[in-house]
């Protein structure tokens, strides 16, 4: 018998990092994104974010390629937001994303981080957040990725 669990922290931004996700409607946004993620095969632990980005704490089955999930989720999620009255400013998603696999015993800490997004961003910009996360896990960060 095989025992597998795959935990991920996925961060998506809006086109050019514009603040087009009205926090007043965040419950609608997160419920919609959770539905899309579930339809694409993910188990959603938590979604939270700010006006220009969202964080997802998800688990994928071992039969699903993470890259396939991200491609399908980004496409469906973006299409579904365009034209919605409460997200009329939304122009689309950014080209790039950030994604990190998590050890099971570290995942609760990731979920706590996601849950406290509004607190983090009182003191830290999105750019600083991504730089800090990339540095922490040893990924080379390219500032140009924030321009898309």
C-alpha positions as CSV (number, residue, x, y, z in Angstrom):
1,X,0.0,0.0,0.0
2,X,1.2,3.5,-0.8
3,X,0.7,6.5,1.6
4,X,1.1,9.9,0.0
5,X,0.1,13.5,0.8
6,X,1.2,16.5,-1.2
7,X,0.8,19.9,0.3
8,X,1.3,23.2,-1.6
9,X,1.4,26.9,-1.0
10,X,0.3,28.7,-4.2
11,X,0.5,32.4,-4.6
12,X,-1.2,34.2,-7.6
13,X,-1.2,37.8,-8.4
14,X,-3.4,40.1,-10.5
15,X,-2.2,41.4,-13.8
16,X,0.7,43.8,-13.2
17,X,-0.1,43.6,-9.5
18,X,-3.0,45.9,-9.7
19,X,-5.3,46.1,-6.7
20,X,-8.4,44.8,-8.4
21,X,-9.6,42.2,-5.9
22,X,-11.9,44.2,-3.6
23,X,-11.5,42.9,0.0
24,X,-15.1,43.8,0.7
25,X,-16.0,40.9,-1.5
26,X,-13.2,38.5,-0.4
27,X,-15.7,35.9,0.9
28,X,-17.2,35.7,-2.6
29,X,-13.8,35.5,-4.2
30,X,-12.4,32.8,-1.9
31,X,-15.6,30.7,-2.2
32,X,-15.4,30.9,-5.9
33,X,-11.7,30.1,-6.1
34,X,-12.2,27.2,-3.7
35,X,-15.0,25.8,-5.9
36,X,-12.7,26.0,-9.0
37,X,-9.8,24.4,-7.1
38,X,-12.1,21.5,-6.0
39,X,-13.4,21.1,-9.5
40,X,-9.8,20.8,-10.7
41,X,-9.1,18.1,-8.1
42,X,-7.6,19.9,-5.1
43,X,-8.5,19.7,-1.5
44,X,-8.5,23.3,-0.3
45,X,-7.3,23.9,3.2
46,X,-7.4,27.7,3.1
47,X,-7.5,30.7,0.7
48,X,-6.8,34.3,1.8
49,X,-5.1,37.3,0.3
50,X,-5.1,41.0,-0.5
51,X,-6.3,43.3,-3.3
52,X,-3.5,42.2,-5.7
53,X,-2.8,38.6,-4.7
54,X,-4.2,35.4,-3.2
55,X,-2.6,32.5,-1.3
56,X,-3.9,29.0,-1.4
57,X,-3.0,26.2,1.0
58,X,-4.0,23.1,-1.0
59,X,-3.5,19.4,-1.1
60,X,-3.4,17.4,-4.4
61,X,-3.9,13.7,-5.1
62,X,-0.7,11.8,-6.1
63,X,-2.2,11.2,-9.6
64,X,-2.3,14.9,-10.4
65,X,0.6,16.9,-11.8
66,X,0.9,20.2,-10.0
67,X,1.7,22.0,-13.2
68,X,-1.5,20.8,-14.8
69,X,-3.5,21.9,-11.8
70,X,-2.0,25.4,-11.7
71,X,-2.5,25.9,-15.5
72,X,-6.1,24.8,-15.3
73,X,-6.9,26.7,-12.1
74,X,-5.3,29.9,-13.3
75,X,-7.3,29.8,-16.5
76,X,-10.6,28.9,-15.0
77,X,-10.3,31.2,-12.0
78,X,-9.4,34.2,-14.1
79,X,-12.1,33.7,-16.7
80,X,-14.7,33.3,-13.9
81,X,-13.8,36.6,-12.3
82,X,-13.9,38.7,-15.4
83,X,-17.3,40.3,-15.9
84,X,-18.5,39.7,-12.3
85,X,-20.0,43.0,-11.0
86,X,-18.1,42.9,-7.7
87,X,-14.8,42.4,-9.5
88,X,-15.4,44.7,-12.4
89,X,-11.9,46.2,-12.0
90,X,-10.3,42.7,-12.4
91,X,-8.3,42.6,-15.7
92,X,-6.8,39.2,-15.4
93,X,-4.1,37.3,-13.6
94,X,-0.4,37.9,-13.6
95,X,1.7,35.7,-15.9
96,X,3.8,34.3,-13.1
97,X,3.0,32.6,-9.9
98,X,4.8,31.3,-6.9
99,X,4.4,27.7,-5.6
100,X,6.0,25.8,-2.9
101,X,5.7,22.2,-1.7
102,X,5.4,21.8,2.0
103,X,6.2,19.1,4.5
104,X,3.2,17.8,6.4
105,X,4.6,19.0,9.7
106,X,5.3,22.5,8.3
107,X,1.9,22.9,6.6
108,X,0.0,24.2,9.6
109,X,2.6,27.0,9.9
110,X,1.9,27.8,6.2
111,X,-1.8,27.9,6.8
112,X,-1.3,30.2,9.8
113,X,0.8,32.5,7.5
114,X,-2.0,32.5,4.9
115,X,-4.6,33.2,7.5
116,X,-2.8,36.3,8.7
117,X,-2.3,38.0,5.3
118,X,-4.0,41.3,6.3
119,X,-1.8,41.5,9.4
120,X,1.4,40.8,7.4
121,X,0.6,43.4,4.8
122,X,0.1,46.2,7.3
123,X,3.9,46.2,7.5
124,X,5.1,44.4,4.3
125,X,4.4,44.9,0.6
126,X,3.6,42.0,-1.8
127,X,7.1,42.5,-3.4
128,X,8.8,42.3,0.0
129,X,6.7,39.3,0.9
130,X,7.7,37.3,-2.2
131,X,11.3,38.3,-1.8
132,X,11.3,37.1,1.8
133,X,9.6,33.8,0.9
134,X,12.0,33.2,-2.0
135,X,15.0,33.9,0.2
136,X,13.7,31.7,2.9
137,X,13.4,28.7,0.6
138,X,16.5,29.4,-1.5
139,X,14.9,30.5,-4.8
140,X,16.4,33.2,-6.9
141,X,13.9,36.0,-7.1
142,X,13.7,38.2,-10.3
143,X,12.1,41.6,-9.8
144,X,11.0,41.6,-13.5
145,X,8.3,38.9,-12.6
146,X,6.5,41.6,-10.7
147,X,5.9,43.7,-13.9
148,X,3.6,41.2,-15.7
